[in-house]
Amino acid sequence: MGRRGIIGRVDESRQPAFHIREIPIWGDLILAPMDGYSDLPFRLLAREFGSAMSYTEFVNVDALSARAPNPVVQRKLCFDPRERPIAFQIYGHDEEHLVEMARRLEDQGASIIDVNMGCYIHKIAGRGAGAGLLREPAKVARLFARLTRALRVPVTAKIRLGWDDQTRNYLEIARILEENGASLIAVHARTKVQGYAGRADWDTIAEIKQAAHIPVVGNGDVRTVADIARRRAQTGCDGVMIGRGAIGNPWIFSRRDRNTVPLAEKIALMRRHLAHNVEFYGEPRGVILFRKHAYRYTQGLPCSDRLRAALMRCVTRGEFDVLIDEYANSPARSNLPAGGQPQ
Ligand SMILES: Cc1cc2nc3c(=O)[nH]c(=O)nc-3n(C[C@H](O)[C@H](O)[C@H](O)COP(=O)(O)O)c2cc1C
């Protein structure tokens, strides 16, 4: 019997790209967790295009334990059963609390619990959560030993290379994670202090892959189909995680570059994404939250300055449809080639 994935039947003759403990992962590309972006509507589209698993946006364990359930946090943990495997990503600095909340999330249906060890925001990292954990290898060891003992589901980590250039302890952290039962390491190949500056250093991912016996997923600055092939060849990593390069561009998970996608397809997908958003968040919230995606979907479209400015003010789906129809039928556009690119 064929298994049904989100994009239909998975070819049984294909091998999984890798396993997270016993969970097969049927592809080597993964949408990165991105707070404010990788919500259920966007994850569903990414999965349809080929992202092989899902990560929720990160969730603060302190917010989870509050008496009254916080609706924003609960919404971040909504998932569609077809998304499985789904990793619930948590962050926090208190070991006890992280373990307790991870247990609760396991009961809420997580396939995997992922610990965020990469967030560089001062308010988080400065308090010892996110990338702040990289400064405390002994705590990481204790935390993962406890999590992997307490949970039935696999536990994974998403890390950076270290706190700063002087303390790039990624090999030590990777070893500690593995020794204490982690089932996968995703690596954004920058330090905490770098934030997003400079380039991701993929040579480090090759080093981690060589040393590790668990799957390693590389992350950082992948924008094109050629980048994917280049980084896999360079590092031998098991999977490639794509964040910013997938915003307004889920086609990358089908190994299609955005500039080869015809305008009509871009517009159709935008409409579908917006429909998912409105279904999930209601109107006007779903439309307002869609603006940032619309901005990226329309990036580089010819003669689109007015359209893009107007989309940023849209509050209803009706307004959005009118703007898109006007643009699609505008004479300024109509003598452009199918891809919508000026010649
Ligand atoms: C808007 C935004 C939100 C992010 N939120 C998260 C998050 O919740 N959890 C996480 O582990 N990383 C988060 N990241 C980091 C990404 O997962 C990824 O590691 C980083 O963007 C580098 O990959 P890229 O170059 O493909 O974007 C976020 C990044 C962005 C741009």
The ligand as a MOL file (V3000), in Angstrom:
LIG
                    3D

  0  0  0     0  0            999 V3000
M  V30 BEGIN CTAB
M  V30 COUNTS 31 33 0 0 0
M  V30 BEGIN ATOM
M  V30 1 C 11.8390 36.2350 10.0630 0
M  V30 2 C 12.6630 35.0820 10.5870 0
M  V30 3 C 12.2030 34.3730 11.6780 0
M  V30 4 C 12.9590 33.3020 12.1810 0
M  V30 5 N 12.4520 32.5500 13.2140 0
M  V30 6 C 13.1150 31.4320 13.6090 0
M  V30 7 C 12.5390 30.5370 14.5590 0
M  V30 8 O 11.4240 30.7170 15.0540 0
M  V30 9 N 13.2750 29.4530 14.9120 0
M  V30 10 C 14.5130 29.1890 14.3780 0
M  V30 11 O 15.1410 28.2030 14.7190 0
M  V30 12 N 15.0620 30.0150 13.4810 0
M  V30 13 C 14.3870 31.1010 13.0600 0
M  V30 14 N 14.9220 31.8810 12.0850 0
M  V30 15 C 16.2100 31.5000 11.4710 0
M  V30 16 C 15.9890 30.6210 10.2280 0
M  V30 17 O 15.3970 29.3880 10.5850 0
M  V30 18 C 17.3250 30.3410 9.5110 0
M  V30 19 O 18.1680 29.6570 10.3880 0
M  V30 20 C 18.0370 31.5950 9.0350 0
M  V30 21 O 17.1280 32.5150 8.4540 0
M  V30 22 C 19.1420 31.2800 8.0310 0
M  V30 23 O 18.6270 30.5950 6.9310 0
M  V30 24 P 18.2840 31.3310 5.5240 0
M  V30 25 O 19.5370 32.0110 5.0790 0
M  V30 26 O 17.8600 30.2080 4.6320 0
M  V30 27 O 17.2060 32.3090 5.8060 0
M  V30 28 C 14.1970 32.9630 11.5940 0
M  V30 29 C 14.6440 33.6990 10.4940 0
M  V30 30 C 13.8980 34.7440 9.9840 0
M  V30 31 C 14.4100 35.4930 8.7780 0
M  V30 END ATOM
M  V30 BEGIN BOND
M  V30 1 1 1 2
M  V30 2 1 2 3
M  V30 3 2 2 30
M  V30 4 2 3 4
M  V30 5 1 4 5
M  V30 6 1 4 28
M  V30 7 2 5 6
M  V30 8 1 6 7
M  V30 9 1 6 13
M  V30 10 2 7 8
M  V30 11 1 7 9
M  V30 12 1 9 10
M  V30 13 2 10 11
M  V30 14 1 10 12
M  V30 15 2 12 13
M  V30 16 1 13 14
M  V30 17 1 14 15
M  V30 18 1 14 28
M  V30 19 1 15 16
M  V30 20 1 16 17
M  V30 21 1 16 18
M  V30 22 1 18 19
M  V30 23 1 18 20
M  V30 24 1 20 21
M  V30 25 1 20 22
M  V30 26 1 22 23
M  V30 27 1 23 24
M  V30 28 2 24 25
M  V30 29 1 24 26
M  V30 30 1 24 27
M  V30 31 2 28 29
M  V30 32 1 29 30
M  V30 33 1 30 31
M  V30 END BOND
M  V30 END CTAB
M  END
